[in-house]
Amino acid sequence: MKKTLYITAIAALLAGTALTSCSDFLEADNKSAGGTTSDEFFGSKADAMLTSAYVSLKNFNNQADITDQGTDLYMNTRGQDAGAFNQYSSLDPENGVVKTYYVSCYGTVNYANGFLYYTEGKDGYEAKRQEARFLRDYAYYCLTQQFGGVPYITTYIQSAERNYPKMALADIYKNVADDLIDIYNNCKLPDTDYTSGRPSKETVAALLAKIYLAWGWDIDTQVTDAANGKYTVASKEHFAQAAQWAETAIGGKTLVQPFATKWAPTNENNDEFMWSIQYDAESVESSLDKECNAQSSTYGGYYNTNQKGCDSNNQQTEKSMYLFEKGDSRYEGTFMTTFYQGNSMDDAYFAPYTVAAEKLATHPINLKFFPYWTTEAEATAWLAEHKAQMAKGDGPNVVKAAILTSPNVTKFTFSADGTAKKATESLSSFNASTDNGVCVRKFDDPVNKSYCYRDIVILNRSELYLVAAEANLMNDNMTGFWKYINAVRTRAGVKTLNALSEYKPMYTVPSTFGEITLLDLLLDERARECYAEKTRFVDLRRTKQLVRYNVAFNSSVSSVANMTGVDGEIKWLRPIPSAELNNNTGMTAADQNAGYRTSSSSEEVSE
């Protein structure tokens, strides 16, 4: 099997203790190895440190709430609480998800630092030392995108020292970029690697592109009007560098495979997935639920018997229902729209993967969801054509079909003789019920069903196309902008664009949102191409559109005030966990991010 990166026993030894603060890393002795000290254990088992750095990646790349909620695309349905990330006003430094993300990022940092410490000056570790540095750089990228300036630590924490001051964001970007450039210029990593889950020279360039893009936005660009997404750019230097590194990472490789093929469960090793966190059910020594990830069960409603087990979190908002245009192959490639009926998940939800195509044409259908562009006549004709497949009768398996529109959904149910009965229901009522729409299929795992062992894709070539487009836009290179925008649109089967006037979004644009801009076009393209890939909060925050988009499209936010803390500042970032401020003597309450400080500690600090 390809996925041999994680060593289960050692990973459990090193990652089995819950981490609560920087102090969790202060004692590295192996308590279960007969009193062996950390120097003795890791001096001979240094790879265990590197393995654990990878294990920590799983903990913070498996968090959809912090990465996707509080944006324009996702909402919790079926009576679920909107949640602190969607509401902003209730998000505070005590939030457990934020704490897990923050601590897990520093887990990767400290394990990487530990590996570097124990292999210093030892022969034969050149490539793996670059690997560890890359993992540390990636963790800092994630930390900065969620929290801004944070403590920048490059030494292995193994003492009672707890004084780690917050570093200015610009300095972190420079340190990370310099480190990545040094790795790239003296690279011992393979040029590419699409199978092992380890970084390559290609992924170093990709991460550099994202670092420079963030640097250009966060340091060189200032918000002038948060409510309207206005900003001024003081320098384009880092945007130009982002474009150059994105070009290098892309390496002239084109997007040739169909979008649905790219995300097929049998195609995880394709060259668009430049770097992924590897999962392998065959290597699991205990029950499947212990080491799976949540990505396949997070983006959808709650469905009846033998369908996929989603949790009604991060279902489509009204905007994302209308995001895709007719003919865009990414719609069917992203969403499951036909739910089959069967006696098990194999021949129900997973039938498109497990039932032969000729048999699927007559296989019973339980749920059918039509996109907004479907007319009632088209839906009725389709249902009549597939009448023999439609499940009949009452109970949990009664078939439902619906045209997903707003403010009302057109629903069809079927009597015992197969006659379709039409009714309308408000979208809000529909969203409060079971079987309330499509679910994301990108991460479906037909082998393990309820326990997803699909890899988590971190660096994705088509997303790098859009990084290049964004960097070129901000560097006033319109030729480069349209080149990369149209490359992803062409693969999706929709028309190319040559001017903003040619772009007509299908979602309703509130008057308060203002005119659609080229940046909005780019963000819409990112939404379609990267839907459910845990990028949206960072995309909106980075581009200064977080407030504008939430007020317009997040049903839990109606004004800038809803995103403003008691200190009078907008919550652009996530809060630094209280435990981290309390346990780190190098930080004070004034180092808390804007929007989360109390009125008495809201003095201006460097972020």
FENCORKA-V445232 format. One line per field, one symbol per residue. ss: DSSP state (~ for helix, > for strand, _ for the rest). phi: phi as a letter, one per 40 degrees, with the letter a starting at -180 (. if undefined). psi: psi as a letter, one per 20 degrees, with the letter a starting at -180 (. if undefined). Layout:
BEGIN
ss: ???
phi: ???
psi: ???
END
This chain:
BEGIN
ss: _______~~~~~~~~______~~~~____________~~~~~~~_~~~~~~~~~~~~~~~___~~~~~_____>>________~~~~________~~~~~~~~~~~~~~~~~~~~~~~~______~~~~~~~~~~~~~~~~~~~~~~___>______________>__~~~~~~~~~~~~~~~~~_______________~~~~~~~~~~~~~~~~~~__>>>>>~~~_>>>>___~~~~~~~~~~~~~~________~~~~__________>>>>>___~~~____~~~__>_~~~_________________>>_~~~~_______~~~~~~>>_>>>__________~~~~__~~~~____>>>>>>_____~~~~~~~~~~_~~~>_________>>>>____>>>>>>>_____>>>>>>>~~~~~_______>>___________>___>>>>>~~~~~~~~~~~~~~___~~~~~~~~~~~~~~~_______~~~________~~~____~~~~~~~~~~~~______~~~~~~~___~~~~~~~~______~~~~>_____>_______~~~~~~_____~~~_______~~~______
phi: .ccbcccdccccccbcccbbadccccbbcccbbggccccccccbbdccccdcccdcdccbcbbccccbcgbcbbacbfgccdgccccgcccaccccccccccccdcccdcccccccccbdgccgbdccccdcccccccccdcccccbgcacbbbbccabccbbbcccddcccdccccccccccccbcbcccaabbcgccbccccccccdcccccdcccbcbbcbaccbgcabbcabdcccccccccdcccggcccbcddccdccdcbcccccccabccbacccccbcdccbcbbccbbbicbbcdgccccbgbgcccdcccbcccdgcccccccbcbbbcbacacdbbdcddcbbddccccbcdbcbbbccdcccccccccccccbdccccbgcgcbccbbaccbbcbbcbbbbcccgccbbabaccccdccbcgchcbcbdbdbccbfcbcbccccbbbccccdcccccccdcbgbcccdcdcccccccccgbccbbadcccbccccbccccgccbcccdccccccccbdgcgbcdcdccdcgbdcdccccbcccbbaddcbbcccgbcccbcccddcccccbccbbdccccdgbccccbcccbcb
psi: qhnjhpogghghghjippphahiijhojqnijlkjprhgggihilhhhggghhgghhhhijknhghhhrkaihqqpaljqqhqhhhhghjpriiphgggggghhghggghhghgghgijpjpqjjgghhhgggggggghhggghhhicprpopjqpokajpknnqpqqghhgggggggghgggghkpjqqgqojhijqrrhghghghgghghghggghhippphnghjkqrqohqjghgghggghgggghkjprnhqqghggjqhjkijqjhnhpqppqohhipibqhihjrrjhijhmrbpqapjrqnrjjqlrprgghhjgqqpioiighhhqoiporpairhgjdgjhhhipqghhhijpppgpppqrhiprhgggggghghkhhipqraaaijpqqqqonrqiqpoqprprhjjpppqrqqqhgggiirqllarrpihjpnigidiopkqqopgppghhhghggggghgijknhghghghghghhghikrqqqiqhiipnqiqpoqhihaqprhhggghhhhgghkpjjligghghggjjjggghghhioiipirhhijprijjqqmhrqqpqhhghhioiiqrhiiqqpijqrhikkqprp.
END
